[in-house]
Amino acid sequence: MKLLTVSGSPHIHGGLSVEKVMWLVVAAMAPAMLASFYFFGMGAIKVTLAAVLSAVLFEYLITKFIMKQKSQLGDGSAVITGILLAFNVPSTLPIWMIVLGSLMAIGVAKMSFGGLGKNPFNPAIVGRVFLLISFPVQMTSYPIIEKVFPMQDAISGATPLGIVKEGLKKGDSVSSLMDQIPSFTDMFLGMNGGSMGEVSAFLLLLGGLFLIFKKIITWHIPVSFLASILIFSGIFWLINPEVYVNPLFHLVTGGVMLGAFFMATDMVTSPMTGKGQLIFGAGIGILTIIIRVWGAYPEGVSFAILLMNAVVPHLNNAFKPKRFGKEMKNV
């Protein structure tokens, strides 16, 4: 007789269920999602609906007809994957492409490993990277935001990261490039063109703080991630501020806030212990700056998280929690 069932993470205690955790994460993302609808218009709504509905549908079909298991759609994990995937693409992306990204995220990155709690890589990021590699033109045709046309059709243009990246390649100075992009305050609050989840660092920060307050995530990964970006990019900025941008620029642009609070903190693909999480977050921050400064792409958050996802088993082995009942020395 089978008395014990061993399952993969997440292992939740303290009265929280997996379903409650997942839907609290959805609630934390809701303000940024609504802001993307406001700034990017109907395109953002269509892309989000397509991503969420296709992610849910693919998980249901794979679970029922391929894995022949009971559906777990009620846990909300497929909804989160769909929202995060939508956050990582432009609102102008064709619907069939976002559906293909959902299939890659759910069918390959999640369900092929056994479903929730067993995937080694963040499914939404896998879907995003697949789309970026397969359809680079469509994935880098980012809509820009202007104060005069919320809820209208978006206009494509270069993001602040793209402007700085291309300008530095041409030999322009940082000070001259800063005149071509919105102020730090505007970008922090929401005037920041790019992927849908890059629209407002402020709202993403609020959502992340909500998750920390509700004890859904801990401070370790966001703090070490953001601190490593500030410190690492700050060193280069102090060396030559006309070649390297202000570290605050890195915090309010691209997917830094989204990655710090909603993607890197995925409980399945991040380390179990606080020490492991600190190293994990710091590694993501350093890799992000390396890719942004010297890499081919202006953004590096998604690639950095995937690379550190691969290191998680080693971090878990290196920083194992003390076993319950183990004898303590020198106490």
C-alpha positions as CSV (number, residue, x, y, z in Angstrom):
1,M,0.0,0.0,0.0
2,K,1.4,3.4,-1.0
3,L,1.5,5.6,2.1
4,L,3.6,8.5,0.9
5,T,3.4,10.6,-2.2
6,V,6.5,12.6,-3.1
7,S,5.8,15.5,-5.5
8,G,7.9,18.4,-6.9
9,S,7.9,21.9,-5.6
10,P,6.2,24.2,-4.8
11,H,5.7,23.0,-1.3
12,I,3.4,25.5,0.5
13,H,2.7,25.6,4.2
14,G,1.0,27.9,6.7
15,G,-2.5,27.7,5.3
16,L,-1.7,28.8,1.8
17,S,-2.7,26.6,-1.1
18,V,-1.1,26.6,-4.5
19,E,-4.3,28.0,-6.0
20,K,-4.4,30.9,-3.5
21,V,-0.7,31.7,-4.2
22,M,-1.2,31.7,-8.0
23,W,-4.3,34.0,-7.9
24,L,-2.5,36.4,-5.5
25,V,0.3,36.7,-8.1
26,V,-2.3,37.4,-10.8
27,A,-3.8,40.1,-8.6
28,A,-0.3,41.6,-8.1
29,M,0.2,41.8,-11.9
30,A,-3.3,43.3,-12.5
31,P,-2.3,47.0,-12.1
32,A,0.6,46.7,-14.6
33,M,-1.6,44.7,-17.0
34,L,-4.4,47.4,-16.9
35,A,-1.7,50.1,-17.5
36,S,-0.6,48.2,-20.6
37,F,-4.2,48.1,-21.8
38,Y,-4.4,51.9,-21.3
39,F,-1.1,52.8,-22.9
40,F,-1.0,50.3,-25.8
41,G,-4.7,50.0,-26.5
42,M,-6.7,47.1,-28.0
43,G,-3.6,45.4,-29.3
44,A,-2.5,44.7,-25.7
45,I,-5.9,43.4,-24.8
46,K,-6.0,41.0,-27.8
47,V,-2.5,39.7,-27.1
48,T,-3.1,39.1,-23.4
49,L,-6.4,37.3,-24.1
50,A,-4.8,35.2,-26.8
51,A,-1.8,34.3,-24.6
52,V,-3.9,33.4,-21.5
53,L,-6.6,31.4,-23.4
54,S,-4.1,29.5,-25.5
55,A,-2.0,28.7,-22.5
56,V,-5.0,27.4,-20.6
57,L,-6.2,25.4,-23.7
58,F,-2.9,23.8,-24.4
59,E,-2.5,22.8,-20.7
60,Y,-5.9,21.2,-20.7
61,L,-5.5,19.3,-23.9
62,I,-2.0,18.0,-23.0
63,T,-3.1,17.0,-19.5
64,K,-6.2,15.2,-20.7
65,F,-5.2,13.6,-24.0
66,I,-1.5,13.1,-23.8
67,M,-0.7,12.8,-20.1
68,K,-4.1,11.3,-19.4
69,Q,-4.3,13.0,-16.0
70,K,-6.9,15.1,-14.1
71,S,-6.9,18.7,-15.2
72,Q,-5.2,21.2,-12.8
73,L,-6.4,24.4,-14.5
74,G,-7.9,25.7,-11.3
75,D,-4.5,26.3,-9.8
76,G,-4.0,29.3,-12.0
77,S,-0.5,28.5,-13.1
78,A,-1.4,28.5,-16.8
79,V,-3.1,31.9,-16.4
80,I,0.1,33.3,-14.9
81,T,2.2,31.8,-17.7
82,G,-0.1,33.4,-20.3
83,I,0.0,36.9,-18.6
84,L,3.8,36.8,-18.2
85,L,4.3,35.7,-21.8
86,A,2.1,38.6,-22.9
87,F,4.1,40.9,-20.7
88,N,7.2,39.8,-22.6
89,V,6.1,40.6,-26.1
90,P,5.0,43.8,-28.0
91,S,1.3,44.5,-28.1
92,T,1.6,44.5,-31.9
93,L,2.7,40.9,-32.1
94,P,0.4,38.8,-34.5
95,I,-2.0,36.6,-32.6
96,W,-0.8,33.4,-34.2
97,M,2.7,34.1,-33.0
98,I,1.6,34.6,-29.3
99,V,-0.4,31.3,-29.6
100,L,2.8,29.6,-30.9
101,G,4.7,31.1,-27.9
102,S,2.1,29.7,-25.5
103,L,2.5,26.2,-27.1
104,M,6.2,26.4,-26.5
105,A,5.8,27.7,-23.0
106,I,3.2,25.2,-21.9
107,G,3.8,22.2,-24.1
108,V,7.6,22.2,-24.1
109,A,8.9,24.2,-21.1
110,K,6.3,23.0,-18.6
111,M,4.2,19.9,-19.5
112,S,7.1,17.9,-21.2
113,F,8.8,17.9,-17.7
114,G,5.6,16.7,-15.9
115,G,3.7,19.9,-15.2
116,L,3.7,22.3,-12.3
117,G,6.6,21.9,-10.0
118,K,8.8,19.9,-12.3
119,N,9.9,22.4,-15.0
120,P,13.6,23.5,-14.6
121,F,13.1,26.7,-16.7
122,N,10.6,29.5,-16.4
123,P,7.9,28.6,-19.1
124,A,7.0,32.2,-20.0
125,I,10.6,33.1,-20.6
126,V,11.2,30.0,-22.7
127,G,8.2,31.0,-24.8
128,R,9.5,34.6,-25.1
129,V,13.1,33.5,-26.1
130,F,11.7,31.1,-28.7
131,L,9.6,33.9,-30.3
132,L,12.6,36.3,-30.1
133,I,14.9,33.9,-31.9
134,S,12.2,32.7,-34.4
135,F,10.7,36.1,-35.2
136,P,13.2,38.8,-34.3
137,V,11.7,41.5,-36.5
138,Q,8.2,41.2,-35.0
139,M,9.5,40.7,-31.5
140,T,11.6,43.9,-31.7
141,S,9.0,46.1,-33.4
142,Y,8.1,47.7,-30.1
143,P,5.3,50.2,-29.7
144,I,6.2,53.6,-28.2
145,I,4.1,55.6,-25.8
146,E,3.2,59.2,-26.2
147,K,1.1,61.1,-23.7
148,V,-1.4,62.2,-26.5
149,F,-2.7,58.8,-27.6
150,P,-3.5,56.3,-24.8
151,M,-5.9,53.6,-25.9
152,Q,-5.2,54.1,-29.6
153,D,-3.2,52.1,-32.1
154,A,0.5,52.0,-31.1
155,I,3.3,53.5,-33.1
156,S,6.4,51.4,-33.5
157,G,9.8,52.8,-32.5
158,A,13.0,52.2,-30.7
159,T,12.8,51.6,-26.9
160,P,15.1,53.7,-24.6
161,L,17.4,50.6,-24.3
162,G,17.5,50.3,-28.1
163,I,18.2,54.0,-28.5
164,V,21.1,53.9,-26.1
165,K,22.5,50.6,-27.5
166,E,22.5,51.8,-31.1
167,G,23.7,55.3,-30.2
168,L,26.7,54.0,-28.2
169,K,27.6,51.7,-31.2
170,K,27.7,54.8,-33.4
171,G,30.0,56.6,-30.9
172,D,27.4,59.0,-29.5
173,S,27.8,60.1,-25.9
174,V,25.5,59.1,-23.1
175,S,24.5,62.7,-22.4
176,S,23.4,63.3,-26.0
177,L,21.4,60.1,-26.0
178,M,19.6,61.0,-22.8
179,D,18.0,63.9,-24.6
180,Q,16.3,61.4,-27.0
181,I,14.5,59.4,-24.3
182,P,11.9,60.2,-21.6
183,S,13.0,61.3,-18.2
184,F,13.6,58.7,-15.5
185,T,10.4,59.8,-13.7
186,D,8.3,59.3,-16.9
187,M,9.8,55.9,-17.5
188,F,9.4,54.9,-13.9
189,L,5.7,55.9,-13.9
190,G,4.7,54.5,-17.2
191,M,6.0,56.5,-20.2
192,N,8.3,53.7,-21.3
193,G,7.7,52.0,-24.6
194,G,8.6,48.4,-25.2
195,S,7.0,45.1,-24.3
196,M,3.7,45.2,-22.5
197,G,5.3,44.3,-19.1
198,E,7.8,47.1,-19.3
199,V,5.2,49.9,-19.3
200,S,5.4,50.9,-15.6
201,A,8.2,50.1,-13.3
202,F,6.2,51.8,-10.5
203,L,3.2,49.5,-10.8
204,L,5.4,46.4,-11.1
205,L,7.2,47.5,-7.9
206,L,3.9,48.0,-6.1
207,G,2.8,44.5,-7.2
208,G,6.1,43.0,-6.0
209,L,5.9,44.7,-2.6
210,F,2.4,43.3,-2.3
211,L,3.7,39.8,-2.9
212,I,6.5,40.3,-0.3
213,F,3.9,41.7,2.2
214,K,1.7,38.7,1.7
215,K,4.7,36.4,2.1
216,I,4.2,34.9,-1.4
217,I,7.8,35.7,-2.2
218,T,10.8,36.8,0.0
219,W,13.0,39.8,-0.4
220,H,16.2,37.9,-1.2
221,I,15.9,37.6,-5.0
222,P,14.5,41.0,-5.8
223,V,16.9,42.8,-3.5
224,S,20.0,41.0,-4.7
225,F,18.9,41.3,-8.3
226,L,18.3,45.1,-8.2
227,A,21.3,45.7,-5.9
228,S,23.7,43.8,-8.2
229,I,22.4,45.9,-11.2
230,L,23.0,49.1,-9.3
231,I,26.4,48.2,-8.1
232,F,27.8,46.5,-11.2
233,S,26.5,49.2,-13.7
234,G,27.4,51.9,-11.2
235,I,31.0,50.9,-11.2
236,F,31.2,51.4,-15.0
237,W,29.2,54.6,-14.8
238,L,31.7,56.0,-12.3
239,I,34.6,55.1,-14.6
240,N,33.1,56.8,-17.6
241,P,29.6,58.4,-17.5
242,E,29.8,59.3,-21.2
243,V,30.1,55.6,-22.2
244,Y,28.1,53.9,-19.6
245,V,24.6,55.0,-18.5
246,N,23.4,55.9,-15.1
247,P,22.5,52.8,-13.1
248,L,19.0,54.2,-12.4
249,F,18.4,53.9,-16.2
250,H,18.9,50.2,-16.0
251,L,16.4,49.9,-13.1
252,V,13.5,51.7,-14.8
253,T,13.9,50.3,-18.4
254,G,13.3,47.0,-19.9
255,G,12.1,44.0,-17.9
256,V,14.1,44.6,-14.7
257,M,11.2,45.1,-12.4
258,L,9.1,42.4,-14.1
259,G,12.0,40.0,-13.8
260,A,12.9,40.9,-10.3
261,F,9.5,40.4,-8.7
262,F,7.5,38.1,-11.1
263,M,9.9,35.9,-13.1
264,A,13.1,35.3,-11.2
265,T,11.0,34.6,-8.0
266,D,9.1,31.7,-9.6
267,M,9.2,29.2,-6.8
268,V,9.7,26.2,-9.0
269,T,12.8,27.5,-10.9
270,S,14.5,29.5,-8.1
271,P,16.6,28.2,-5.2
272,M,15.1,26.9,-2.0
273,T,17.2,28.7,0.6
274,G,17.8,32.4,1.3
275,K,21.6,32.1,0.7
276,G,21.0,30.4,-2.6
277,Q,18.4,33.0,-3.6
278,L,20.8,35.9,-2.9
279,I,23.4,34.3,-5.2
280,F,20.8,33.5,-7.8
281,G,19.5,37.1,-7.8
282,A,23.0,38.6,-7.9
283,G,23.9,36.4,-10.8
284,I,20.9,37.5,-12.8
285,G,21.7,41.2,-12.2
286,I,25.3,40.8,-13.3
287,L,24.4,38.8,-16.4
288,T,21.8,41.3,-17.3
289,I,24.3,44.2,-17.3
290,I,26.9,42.1,-19.2
291,I,24.3,41.3,-21.9
292,R,23.1,44.9,-22.0
293,V,26.5,46.5,-22.2
294,W,28.4,44.0,-24.4
295,G,25.8,41.6,-25.9
296,A,24.0,41.7,-29.2
297,Y,20.6,42.5,-27.6
298,P,19.8,45.7,-25.8
299,E,17.9,43.7,-23.1
300,G,19.2,40.8,-21.1
301,V,16.8,40.0,-18.3
302,S,15.2,36.9,-19.9
303,F,18.5,35.4,-21.0
304,A,20.0,36.0,-17.6
305,I,17.1,34.3,-15.7
306,L,17.2,31.3,-18.0
307,L,21.0,30.9,-17.5
308,M,20.6,31.1,-13.7
309,N,17.7,28.7,-13.8
310,A,20.2,26.1,-15.0
311,V,22.4,26.8,-12.0
312,V,19.6,26.3,-9.4
313,P,20.3,22.6,-8.8
314,H,23.9,23.4,-7.9
315,L,22.8,26.3,-5.6
316,N,20.3,23.9,-3.9
317,N,23.1,21.3,-3.4
318,A,25.5,24.0,-2.1
319,F,23.1,25.6,0.3
320,K,20.9,22.9,1.7
321,P,18.6,23.7,4.6
322,K,19.5,22.0,7.9
323,R,17.6,18.7,8.2
324,F,15.0,18.6,10.9
325,G,16.3,16.9,14.0
326,K,20.0,17.2,13.0
327,E,22.3,17.6,16.0
328,M,23.7,21.1,16.3
329,K,27.3,21.5,17.3
330,N,28.6,24.2,19.7
331,V,25.1,25.2,20.8
